Amino acid sequence: MSKTGALDRRVAVKELTGDRRELLIVSGLGSPSYDLFAAGDHDGNFYLWGAMGGAAVMGLGLALAQPQRPVLVLTGDGEQLMGLGSFATIAAKRPGNLSIVVLDNGQYGETGMQRSHTGLGIELHRIASAAGLIATDIHDHAGIAAFRPELQKTSGSPRFATIRIAAENPERALPPRDGVFLKHRFRRHLGFAVS
């Protein structure tokens, strides 16, 4: 725990993804991608460097295309706030292999740490639940440990969790930025030929 009482983002992501097995992970732009890379680079990580608000629907497409593989979208509160409509589409499609985790510090971390809507009281897990996702709000390490096995599911309803993290900006751990490289690496990991 940080001095503010919220979880350290890097520790939380490392705990969440530590037992990934066949898990495919799409990370939202900015800090969630830095956190995932800091936890350990992997060919099954697809780091987004743009498309603000698009991480959840990118994960939806991947989950529908790879129904036997568990898929995690790891993103931030600001990015998910820009993609609220994705909850409705995900709930309508109901991919049982999709989990979405929002690292929520109540701040827009990439633009200067201004307070986000979640910092003003909007609760993303309640919006996700109202749309039809199985949703939870995580405030401690026990909550992460309880949610981690959910990431391996490939049936049932899509899952959503908010992890409350401290409003801190750790040093950046920058994953590869070459989109072609990331695409080819990810496709090879899925077993597709890359030319």
Backbone hydrogen bonds, N-H to C=O, Kabsch-Sander energy under -0.5 kcal/mol:
donor,donor_aa,acceptor,acceptor_aa,energy
2,S,6,A,-2.7
5,G,2,S,-1.6
7,L,164,R,-1.9
12,A,8,D,-2.6
13,V,9,R,-2.4
14,K,10,R,-2.0
15,E,11,V,-2.5
16,L,12,A,-2.5
17,T,13,V,-2.4
18,G,14,K,-0.7
20,R,17,T,-0.7
23,L,20,R,-2.6
24,L,70,P,-2.5
25,I,44,G,-2.7
26,V,72,L,-2.7
27,S,25,I,-0.5
27,S,46,F,-2.1
28,G,74,L,-2.8
33,S,28,G,-0.8
33,S,30,G,-1.1
34,Y,30,G,-1.8
35,D,31,S,-3.1
36,L,32,P,-2.3
37,F,33,S,-2.4
38,A,34,Y,-2.5
39,A,35,D,-1.6
40,G,36,L,-0.7
40,G,37,F,-1.0
45,N,42,H,-1.9
46,F,25,I,-3.2
47,Y,45,N,-0.6
48,L,27,S,-2.3
54,G,51,A,-2.8
58,M,54,G,-2.1
59,G,55,A,-2.5
60,L,56,A,-2.0
61,G,57,V,-2.3
62,L,58,M,-2.1
63,A,59,G,-2.8
64,L,60,L,-2.4
65,A,61,G,-2.0
66,Q,62,L,-2.0
69,R,66,Q,-2.0
71,V,97,N,-3.3
72,L,24,L,-3.0
73,V,99,S,-2.6
74,L,26,V,-2.7
74,L,72,L,-0.6
75,T,73,V,-0.6
75,T,101,V,-2.5
77,D,103,L,-1.3
80,Q,76,G,-2.4
81,L,77,D,-2.3
82,M,78,G,-1.2
83,G,80,Q,-1.3
84,L,81,L,-0.9
86,S,83,G,-1.8
87,F,84,L,-1.5
88,A,84,L,-0.5
88,A,85,G,-0.6
89,T,85,G,-1.4
90,I,86,S,-2.9
91,A,87,F,-2.5
92,A,88,A,-2.1
93,K,89,T,-2.2
94,R,90,I,-2.5
96,G,94,R,-0.6
98,L,95,P,-1.4
99,S,71,V,-2.4
100,I,159,R,-2.2
101,V,73,V,-3.3
102,V,161,A,-2.8
103,L,75,T,-3.4
103,L,101,V,-0.6
104,D,102,V,-0.9
104,D,163,I,-2.7
105,N,103,L,-0.7
108,Y,114,Q,-2.9
109,G,107,Q,-1.2
111,T,108,Y,-1.0
112,G,109,G,-0.6
113,M,108,Y,-2.1
114,Q,108,Y,-0.8
116,S,106,G,-2.1
120,L,116,S,-0.6
120,L,117,H,-0.8
121,G,118,T,-1.2
122,I,117,H,-2.2
124,L,122,I,-0.7
126,R,123,E,-0.8
127,I,123,E,-1.5
128,A,124,L,-2.8
129,S,125,H,-2.0
130,A,126,R,-2.3
131,A,127,I,-1.6
132,G,128,A,-0.8
132,G,129,S,-0.8
133,L,128,A,-2.4
134,I,158,P,-2.4
135,A,133,L,-0.7
136,T,160,F,-1.6
138,I,162,T,-3.8
144,I,140,D,-1.5
145,A,141,H,-2.5
146,A,142,A,-2.1
147,F,143,G,-1.8
148,R,144,I,-2.4
150,E,147,F,-1.7
151,L,147,F,-0.7
151,L,148,R,-1.3
152,Q,149,P,-1.3
153,K,150,E,-1.4
155,S,96,G,-0.6
159,R,98,L,-2.2
160,F,134,I,-2.8
161,A,100,I,-2.3
162,T,136,T,-1.9
163,I,102,V,-3.0
164,R,138,I,-2.8
164,R,162,T,-0.6
165,I,104,D,-2.1
165,I,163,I,-0.6
166,A,7,L,-2.9
168,E,166,A,-2.0
174,L,172,R,-0.6
179,G,177,R,-0.8
182,L,178,D,-2.5
183,K,179,G,-2.5
184,H,180,V,-2.7
185,R,181,F,-2.8
186,F,182,L,-2.4
187,R,183,K,-2.6
188,R,184,H,-2.6
189,H,185,R,-2.0
190,L,186,F,-1.5
191,G,188,R,-1.4
192,F,187,R,-2.6
